[in-house]
Amino acid sequence: MSDDVRLEPLSLDHLDHVMSWVNDHDVLQYFANRQSDITRADEERYLRTLLASANDRAFSVFAGERYIGQVSINQIYWPAKNGRLFVVVKKSEQGNGFGPAAIRALLPIAWEQLGLHKLWLIVRKDNRRSQAMYLQLGFDFEGVLLDEYFVGGHFHDMVRMSLRRPDAPPR
């Protein structure tokens, strides 16, 4: 089912698609900076900033003509050739392998087009399902960030994971 995933560079034409998940608590329960409702105008402003950024590359994920979610490389630090991975799959499409498929589609962009050396991410320590997905994709643990996020009235530990480009020299 996830074999036909394709990435399209994010555009303002995708705003309606993005609005289909930005206020879904089930989707965003693990995102510290997305804990209150976001208006369409606020999201449009955010997308305009993201599109103008020299340090972010964002894509909408589709399966055929069906919108699935978003994947991006953010906070690209060009001197060290690394960037932060972000992926979100809307609730109705979760559990079908679209997250890993979107990441696999993004890797050639990271390595070949952008020339990055490493992708990194942070995920809540209690989100074992996501950690297992990242491990299957070749990511490894780098460390634990104690009390890193404050969500739902509680502090949460975050786990940092990363993936180095396949042709990186051994450490």
C-alpha positions in Angstrom: 0.0 0.0 0.0 2.9 2.4 0.7 4.8 1.5 -2.5 3.3 4.4 -4.5 4.4 7.2 -2.2 5.6 10.3 -3.9 6.9 13.6 -2.5 5.9 17.0 -3.8 7.7 20.1 -2.7 5.5 21.9 -0.2 3.5 24.8 -1.6 0.7 27.1 -0.4 -1.6 25.0 -2.6 -1.2 22.2 0.0 -2.6 24.4 2.9 -5.9 22.6 2.9 -4.1 19.3 3.2 -1.9 20.5 6.0 -5.0 21.8 7.9 -6.4 18.2 7.8 -4.0 17.2 10.6 -2.5 20.3 12.3 -5.3 20.4 14.9 -5.7 16.7 15.4 -4.6 16.0 19.0 -4.1 12.3 18.3 -1.6 13.1 15.6 0.2 15.9 17.5 0.3 14.5 21.0 4.0 14.0 20.7 4.8 17.5 19.3 5.6 20.0 22.0 5.1 23.1 19.9 1.7 22.1 18.5 -0.5 21.9 21.7 -3.1 24.5 20.9 -5.4 25.0 17.9 -3.8 26.7 14.9 -5.8 28.9 12.6 -5.7 28.7 8.9 -4.1 32.2 8.8 -1.4 31.2 11.3 -0.6 28.0 9.4 -0.4 30.0 6.1 2.1 32.4 7.8 4.1 29.5 9.0 4.2 27.8 5.6 5.3 31.0 4.0 8.2 31.2 6.5 9.1 27.6 5.9 9.0 28.0 2.1 11.3 31.1 2.3 13.8 29.4 4.5 17.3 28.5 3.3 17.6 25.9 6.0 14.4 23.9 5.6 13.1 21.6 2.8 9.5 20.4 3.2 7.5 18.0 1.1 3.9 16.9 1.0 3.4 13.1 0.9 1.0 11.5 -1.5 0.0 7.9 -2.3 -1.4 8.2 -5.8 -3.6 11.3 -5.6 -4.4 10.7 -1.9 -2.7 13.2 0.6 -0.9 11.3 3.4 1.1 13.9 5.4 4.3 15.8 5.5 8.0 15.1 5.6 10.8 17.6 5.9 14.4 18.3 6.7 14.6 21.3 9.0 17.2 23.3 10.8 19.8 22.4 8.2 23.2 23.3 9.6 25.2 23.6 6.3 28.7 23.7 7.8 28.2 20.3 9.4 25.9 19.1 6.6 23.2 17.9 9.0 19.5 18.5 9.4 16.5 17.5 11.6 14.0 15.0 10.2 10.3 15.7 10.6 7.5 13.3 9.5 3.8 13.3 10.2 1.1 11.0 8.8 -2.5 12.1 9.2 -4.6 9.9 11.5 -6.6 8.1 8.8 -3.4 7.0 7.0 -1.4 5.8 10.0 -0.4 2.2 10.3 -0.1 1.6 6.6 3.7 2.0 6.2 3.5 5.5 4.9 5.9 7.0 7.5 8.8 4.8 6.6 8.0 5.0 2.9 8.1 8.8 3.1 11.4 8.8 4.9 12.9 6.4 2.3 11.7 8.7 -0.4 13.4 11.7 1.4 16.8 10.0 1.9 18.0 10.5 -1.7 17.1 14.2 -1.5 19.1 14.5 1.8 22.2 12.6 0.5 22.3 13.3 -3.2 20.5 16.6 -3.8 21.4 18.4 -0.6 24.7 16.7 0.1 24.0 16.2 3.8 26.1 13.9 6.0 23.5 13.2 8.7 19.9 13.4 9.6 18.8 13.6 13.2 15.5 13.7 15.1 14.2 13.7 18.6 11.3 11.4 19.6 9.6 11.0 23.0 11.2 8.4 25.1 7.9 6.6 25.6 7.1 6.5 21.9 8.6 3.0 21.3 6.6 2.5 18.1 8.3 5.4 16.4 11.7 4.5 17.8 11.3 1.0 16.3 10.4 2.4 12.9 13.5 4.6 12.9 15.7 1.7 14.0 14.3 -0.3 11.1 15.3 2.5 8.7 18.8 2.4 10.0 18.7 5.2 12.6 20.6 4.8 15.8 20.4 6.3 19.3 22.6 9.2 20.2 21.3 10.0 23.7 18.5 11.0 26.0 17.4 14.6 26.6 16.0 14.7 30.1 12.8 16.8 30.7 13.2 18.3 27.2 9.5 18.9 26.3 6.7 20.2 28.5 3.4 18.8 27.1 0.1 18.2 28.7 1.3 19.5 32.0 4.3 17.1 32.2 7.9 17.1 31.3 9.0 14.4 28.8 12.3 12.9 28.1 13.3 12.9 24.4 15.6 10.5 22.6 17.9 11.8 19.9 18.4 9.5 17.0 20.4 9.9 13.8 21.3 8.4 10.5 24.5 9.0 8.6 24.7 8.9 4.8 25.4 5.3 3.6 28.8 6.1 2.2 30.1 8.0 5.3 33.5 6.6 6.5 33.3 4.3 9.5 33.7 6.0 12.9 
